[in-house]
Amino acid sequence: MSRSQRANEPPLNDRARRLLRALVENYVQEGQPVGSRTLARTCGLDLSPASIRNVMADLEEMGLVSSPHTSAGRVPTPRGYRLFVDSLLEVKPLDSHEVRLLKERLSPEMDTRSLVESASDLLSAVTQMAGMVRVPKRDHAALCQIEFLKLSGRQVLAILVMNKNEVQNRILQLDRDYTHSELQQMANYLNEHLAGLDLRQAREQILQEMKAVREHMNTLMLAAIQLGERAFCDEDRDEQVVFTGQTHLMGYAELSSVDKLRNLFEAFNQKRDLLGLLDNCIHAQGVQIFIGQESGHEVLDDCSVVTAPYQVDGQVLGVLGVIGPTRMAYERVIPVVDVTAKLLGAALNSRN
């Protein structure tokens, strides 16, 4: 759900809106339920604590705040955060120094994988939450050349050159030894048949050849097909989304229960639900914010997710974002995610 959308906002007068804003800002900063005396000092209104308590009671009845059993103060509900984000939040743009530091960490000289990992690291480090980046879909990566380099034992380094300026390396463990000459012949065979195809097409052609002409191949060519299949199969297993800084979430009291952390870390490991959430954001415009149950995934009911797509040549290649508690500094996180997405897209665009 984007900031421009309105989630059935209840009608609030100016006094209630200012008190809700003060409550959210206090709670985000301190992490403790906010009492009427604190609000009286910080809301900028000449109201008695009794008057503030009356407004708080109205906000609670609307489902915008709640009262923890252990405190007389109140905390925002997901609905309260949504109203705050949609209509009360003042986003603070990053200053030029911050933008320059982010840009320096996203150099066009880096390969795609390094750029993605660096972007995820930046999101995590700057926000102190979990950073995530959806790896660009490989449909756009055309194979230019493949080489095999013999390592120790039965290990071979497969070197994939794509789009003329991106190199990926992966180590393959083989069932038998091959000589340098045999590896060169196998690479020549694959380059002759697969150069210019994107990786998905290359994998499909390899599998077709394995099925269709296996009986007509000599032993070395069959080995070449099998070795190529191994290299591209590893491509399938590559992480489609990069996560960093998950341990930051352990520092937030509202996420620190053993069960919540276990479920979150299982979601990070399995990736399926989170990958689906990111893919759903690919066609959205600008920053998207999911608060609590808005993500549609139970494991994120106590979290907020802030995402933004990144583009190359006007085409969206992926999505990045952060996962943190609903009690996050949205005015800070939103521009960090937005600027990082733009810088990642610019770095990828410069390389192309």
N, C-alpha and C positions, 0 to 999 in steps of 0.2 A: 504494500500500500504506500503510495507516494505522499509527500508532504502536502501536495496540492489537493489531495482528496480530503473530504470531510466525513468523519465517521459518526453521522447522526448526532452532532453536537447538541447537548441540551442548552437551552437559552440561559445565559449568565449575564448579570449586570456587571458594570465595570468594577465594582468593589469585589465581587466574587472572583472575577477573572484575575485581578491583581493579587488576591490572597492565594488563589490556586497556583499562580506563577511563583509567588514567594515560597510557598510550601514545597513545590517541586524543586526549586533551586536550592533551598536549604537542605532538603533530604538528599539530593544528589551529592552535595558537597560534604555533608556530615555523616550520612548513612544511619541517622537516628531519627525516630519519630519526632515530628515537629509539633511543639505545643503552642498554645495561643499567645503566651508571653513572648516567645521567640518571633512569632509572626508580627506581633505588635511593634517589635523593634525594627523589623526588616521590610515590612510591606510598603512603607512610605505613606500610610494612611493614618489619620488621627482617629483611631478606633480603640475602644477599651477591650481588654481580654474577653469580657462577657459578650460584646458584640461580635468579636471574631469567632467565639465558640458557636454562636448562633449560625454564622455563615458556614462554619465547618460542618455543622450538623446538616445543613441543607446540601452541601457538597457530598457528604456521605450518603445521604438519601438518594442522590442522583447517581451514585456508584462511581464517583470520581476520586474519592479518598476512602480510606478504611482506618479503623482503630485496632492496632495490635493489642492482644489481651494483656500484654505485660507493660503497657504504657498508656498514659493519658493523651499522648500525642497522636498524630495521624501521619499516614504515609499515602503516596499516590497509588492508585490502582492502574492496571494497564489502560483502562478507559481514560483515566485522568492524564496519563502520559500521552495518550493519543491526542487528546484535546490540546494539551500543552504543545506538542510537536507541531500540530497542524495550524494553530492560530495564536499561540502566545510566545513561541520561541523566537529569539533573535540570534541568528547564526553569526558567528564571529569569523570573518574571513582570515585565512592565514596571512601573516605578514610576509614581505618579500624575502626576508632571511630564511624563514621556514620553507618557503617554496624552493628557494635555491638549494637548501640542504637536501630536500627530497629529490630534486632534479639531479643532483650530483650522484645520488645512489642508483639512479635509473639511466645509465649511460647507454646510448645506442650501440656502443662497441660490444656490449654483452650479447651472448646468444639468448634465444628466446627463453630457454629454461632458466638461465641465470637471472634474467629480467623478472620473470614470474616469481622466483624464489625471493629475490630482493624486494619486490613490491609487497609480498606477504610479510616478510621480516619488518619492513618499514611500518606497515599498518599495525602490526603487533607492538612494536617498540614505541611508537608515538602514542597509541591509545591505551597501552597496557591491557589489551584484550587479545582474543584470538584473531589472528589475521588469516584471510583465505583468498585465494585467487584461482579462478577457473582457468585451466590451461587452454590456450587457443586450440580450437578444433583442428585436427590434422588434415582435414579435407583441403586446407590451403597450403600444405607442405608438399611440394613436388620433389621427388627423388632425383637428384642429379648424378650421384655416384655412390657406390658402396665398395668398401675395401675391407679385407680381413688381415689382421696382423697376429702372427703366432706369438703367444705368451708362454709362460712356463707350464709344464705339464700338458694337459689337454685343454687348456684355456685358449680362447681366441677372442681378440678384440674386434668387434664389428664397428666400423666407422661409417656412419650415414651422413652424406652431405645433401642438404635440402635447400631449395630456393637459392642456391649458389652462395649463400652467406650464413647458413646455419649448419653446425656440425653436432651430431649426437653420437656418443660412444656408449657401447654396452658390451659387457663381458659375457661370453657364452661358454658354458662347460660342455665339451663334446664327449662322445662315447669312444672315440679313437683318435689317434694322432694323424695329422696331415702335414705335409711338407710345405715350405713357403711357396714352391712352384704350384702345388695343387691348390692352395688357397688363392693364388693369383688367377689361376684358370677359372676357378669357381666365381670369383668376383667379376672377371671379364664376361662370363656367361650371363650373370645376373644383370650387369650393366647394359649388355646388349639387348636384353629382353624387357627390362623394367625402367630404364632411364626415361624421365619425363612424366611418369605416372605419379599420381599422389599416393600416399602410403596405403590408403584403403584399397585403391585399385591394384597396387602392387601385391598386397596380401591376397586379394581375390584371384589374381592371375597365377600366383604361385600355387595356391590350393587347387585351381583348375588343372594346372599342368601336372601336379602330383597325382591327380585322379585320372587324367586323360591319357598321358603319354608315358607313364611310369615304365611300361614294358619295353618301350622303344629307346630308353635312355641308356647310355653307358653308365658305369658305376660312378664316375666322377661328376657327371652332370646331375645325376640323381642326388648325389651328396650336396651339390651346389643348391639345388632346389630346397632340400631339407634344411641346409644351413641358413638360407635366406628366410625360410619360414620361421626358423627360430628367432632370427633377428627382428623380423616384423611382428612376431608374436609377442616379443618383449615390449615392442612399441604399444601393443594393446594393453599390456599390464602397467605401463607407465601411469603414474598418478594423474588423474584427470583434474584433480583439484589439490592445491598445495596449502596445507595448514601450518601455521607457526604460532607459537606463544600460547598454546592451550593451557599450559600450567599457570598462566596469569589468572585464569578463572578461579583457581583455588584460593586466591586472595580476597575474594568477595564473599562476605558472610552469607548472603542470600543464596549462594550457589555451593557452599562448602560442605553440605551434608554428603556423607559417603554415597548414598543412593543417587543423588543428583549428579555428583561428579562421575560416578561409574557409568551412568547412562549417557552423559555428555561425551565421555572419552570413547565409549563404544560407538557413538554416532560419528565421531571424528575418524575412528579406525575403519568403520564400514563405508562411510562416505556417501552411500546411496541416497539417503534422504536429503543430505545437505547439497549434494550435486544436483538433485532434482529441483531444490529451492533456487539454486543459482541459475539453472537453465531456464526456470520460469521468469527470471528477471532479464534475460537477454534481450527480449523485445520491448522492455519498458524504457521510458525516457527518463534519464537522469537518476538521481538518488532515490532509492526505495528503502522504506523503513518498515520492519515487521516487529510489532511489540507483542510479546507473550504469545497467545494462541493464534495470532494473525499469521504466523508462519505455516500453520497447518500441521506441524510436527510436535507431538506431545513432549518430546525431549527438550524442546526449546520454549516450553510454556513459561519459564522463569527468566527468559532471555529476550534481548532485542537483537535484531540483525539489521545492519545498515549496509546496503550494497550500491554499486554503480557499475554500469557497463563501460568497457574500453573499446575503442574503435581504431581501425586502420583503413585508410582510404575510404572513410565514410561507412565502413561495414563493421558491425559489432562482431568481435572475435571472442569475447569472453566477459566475465563479470568478476569483480573483486569486492571485498567487504570485510566487516568485522563482526564477531559475535561476542556479546558481553551481557552483563546483567541489565534488566530494564532500568535500573538506577545508573544510567550512564550520562555523561556530559554531552548531550546531543548537539549542543551548539558548537562543540569542539570536534566531535567525531564526524559529523556530516561533512564539513569542509575538508577534513583530512582524507576521507574516502573519495570525495569528489575530485580533489586535486590529484591524488595518487592515480586514479583511473585515467585522468587526462594525460598525466605525465607518462604513464606506462604506454598508452596508445601513441603518444608522440614519439617515444623511443622506438617502438616497434615500426612506426611509420617511417622514421628516418633510416632504419636499416633496410627497408624495402625500396 
